[in-house]
């Protein structure tokens, strides 16, 4: 079900996933929904895969996370994301590394699973550097799958991201 290294463009490799290891805040607080499921709704990770093109410190990366929000349906998570996107087109994220300014919106992407939504998050760091995250959330069989492509200038081209989502979805067991 997960994306494999051979699904990615030439030169990409897998990397171990690490914990963020820092505290953070989002302002306005309700906008944390567009980044993650708030802590008051416990999640259960079912699978995680992380890859990088390894080109530099500012390498592009791709990750896939399959998870459940305990006591909630997968579509509920996507509904919460849609609900908060309307009020969270712009917000700030602050941690011990500094403050990021986010601009996030829904983007066009083919439908997958029982429900899906794609978003683009353009982020400006404290030092002025900009990067972009494209995420596709898919609700399927009680789980949410988040595919995320991150790049220092741009994420994977939309066609490549779509191919990775298709490859992963094609491997879901019946």
C-alpha positions as CSV (number, residue, x, y, z in Angstrom):
1,X,0.0,0.0,0.0
2,X,2.9,2.4,0.6
3,X,4.9,4.2,-2.0
4,X,8.1,2.4,-2.8
5,X,11.5,3.9,-3.8
6,X,11.1,2.4,-7.3
7,X,7.9,4.5,-7.7
8,X,9.9,7.7,-7.3
9,X,12.0,9.5,-9.9
10,X,15.6,8.4,-10.3
11,X,18.0,9.5,-7.5
12,X,15.4,9.3,-4.7
13,X,15.9,7.2,-1.6
14,X,14.1,6.3,1.7
15,X,15.0,8.0,5.0
16,X,14.0,7.1,8.5
17,X,11.2,9.3,10.0
18,X,12.1,11.3,13.0
19,X,10.1,13.1,15.7
20,X,10.0,16.9,15.4
21,X,11.3,17.2,19.0
22,X,10.1,20.8,19.6
23,X,7.0,22.6,20.8
24,X,5.1,24.7,18.4
25,X,2.1,27.0,18.2
26,X,-0.2,28.0,15.3
27,X,-2.0,31.4,15.2
28,X,-4.9,31.5,15.0
29,X,-5.1,28.3,16.9
30,X,-8.0,26.9,14.9
31,X,-5.6,26.8,11.9
32,X,-3.6,23.8,13.4
33,X,-6.3,21.7,11.6
34,X,-4.8,22.5,8.2
35,X,-1.3,21.2,9.4
36,X,-2.2,18.2,11.6
37,X,-5.0,16.6,13.7
38,X,-5.0,18.5,17.0
39,X,-3.6,16.5,20.0
40,X,-7.0,16.4,21.7
41,X,-8.0,13.9,18.9
42,X,-5.6,11.0,19.3
43,X,-4.3,9.4,16.1
44,X,-3.0,5.9,15.5
45,X,-0.3,5.6,12.8
46,X,-0.7,2.6,10.7
47,X,2.2,3.1,8.3
48,X,4.7,5.9,7.4
49,X,7.2,6.2,4.5
50,X,9.6,9.1,4.0
51,X,11.8,9.7,0.9
52,X,14.2,12.4,-0.3
53,X,16.0,13.2,-3.5
54,X,19.2,13.8,-1.5
55,X,20.3,16.6,-3.7
56,X,21.2,19.1,-0.9
57,X,20.3,20.4,2.6
58,X,17.2,21.8,0.8
59,X,16.4,18.6,-0.9
60,X,12.8,17.8,-2.0
61,X,11.0,15.2,0.1
62,X,8.0,13.0,-0.2
63,X,6.1,11.3,2.6
64,X,3.1,9.1,3.1
65,X,1.3,8.6,6.4
66,X,-1.6,6.2,6.9
67,X,-3.5,6.9,10.1
68,X,-6.8,6.8,12.0
69,X,-8.3,9.4,14.3
70,X,-9.6,7.4,17.2
71,X,-13.4,7.4,17.4
72,X,-13.8,9.3,14.1
73,X,-14.3,8.4,10.5
74,X,-11.7,9.2,7.9
75,X,-14.1,11.5,6.1
76,X,-14.5,13.4,9.4
77,X,-10.8,14.4,9.2
78,X,-11.2,15.7,5.6
79,X,-14.4,17.5,6.6
80,X,-12.5,19.3,9.4
81,X,-9.7,20.2,7.0
82,X,-12.2,21.7,4.5
83,X,-14.0,23.6,7.3
84,X,-10.9,25.3,8.5
85,X,-9.3,26.0,5.1
86,X,-11.9,28.7,4.5
87,X,-10.7,30.6,7.7
88,X,-7.1,29.7,7.5
89,X,-5.8,31.0,4.2
90,X,-3.0,32.7,6.1
91,X,-1.6,31.8,9.5
92,X,1.7,31.6,11.4
93,X,3.6,28.6,12.8
94,X,6.2,29.3,15.5
95,X,8.7,26.9,17.1
96,X,12.2,27.2,18.6
97,X,13.6,27.6,15.0
98,X,11.5,30.8,14.3
99,X,8.2,31.8,12.8
100,X,6.8,30.6,9.4
101,X,4.1,32.5,7.5
102,X,1.8,30.1,5.7
103,X,-0.5,30.6,2.7
104,X,-2.7,27.6,2.1
105,X,-5.5,26.7,-0.3
106,X,-7.3,23.8,-1.9
107,X,-5.9,22.9,-5.3
108,X,-7.3,20.8,-8.1
109,X,-6.4,17.1,-8.1
110,X,-8.1,13.9,-9.3
111,X,-10.5,12.2,-6.8
112,X,-9.2,9.1,-5.0
113,X,-10.7,6.7,-2.4
114,X,-14.0,7.5,-0.7
115,X,-13.2,11.2,-0.3
116,X,-10.1,13.3,-1.1
117,X,-8.8,16.8,-1.0
118,X,-5.5,18.4,-2.1
119,X,-3.9,21.5,-0.6
120,X,-0.9,23.7,-1.4
121,X,0.9,25.4,1.5
122,X,3.4,28.1,0.6
123,X,5.7,28.9,3.5
124,X,8.0,31.8,4.2
125,X,10.6,31.2,6.9
126,X,11.9,33.8,9.3
127,X,15.0,34.2,7.1
128,X,12.9,34.9,4.0
129,X,13.4,31.5,2.3
130,X,10.2,30.1,0.7
131,X,9.2,26.5,0.2
132,X,6.0,24.7,-0.9
133,X,4.2,21.7,0.5
134,X,1.6,19.9,-1.6
135,X,-0.6,17.4,0.3
136,X,-3.2,15.0,-0.8
137,X,-5.5,13.6,1.8
138,X,-7.5,10.4,0.9
139,X,-10.1,8.8,3.1
140,X,-10.3,5.0,2.4
141,X,-11.6,2.1,4.5
142,X,-11.6,4.0,7.8
143,X,-8.1,5.5,7.4
144,X,-6.7,8.7,6.2
145,X,-3.7,8.7,3.9
146,X,-1.7,11.9,3.6
147,X,0.7,12.1,0.7
148,X,3.0,15.2,1.1
149,X,5.5,16.5,-1.3
150,X,7.9,19.3,-0.1
151,X,10.4,21.3,-2.0
152,X,12.7,24.2,-1.3
153,X,11.3,26.0,-4.4
154,X,8.6,23.7,-5.6
155,X,7.3,20.2,-4.7
156,X,7.1,17.3,-7.1
157,X,5.3,18.3,-10.3
158,X,1.5,17.6,-10.1
159,X,1.8,14.8,-12.6
160,X,4.5,13.0,-10.6
161,X,2.5,13.4,-7.3
162,X,-0.5,12.0,-9.0
163,X,1.5,9.0,-10.3
164,X,2.7,8.3,-6.7
165,X,-0.8,8.5,-5.3
166,X,-2.1,6.2,-8.1
167,X,0.7,3.7,-7.5
168,X,-0.1,3.6,-3.8
169,X,-3.8,3.4,-4.1
170,X,-3.5,0.5,-6.7
171,X,-1.7,-1.6,-4.0
172,X,-4.5,-1.4,-1.5
173,X,-5.7,-4.9,-0.6
174,X,-9.3,-5.8,-1.5
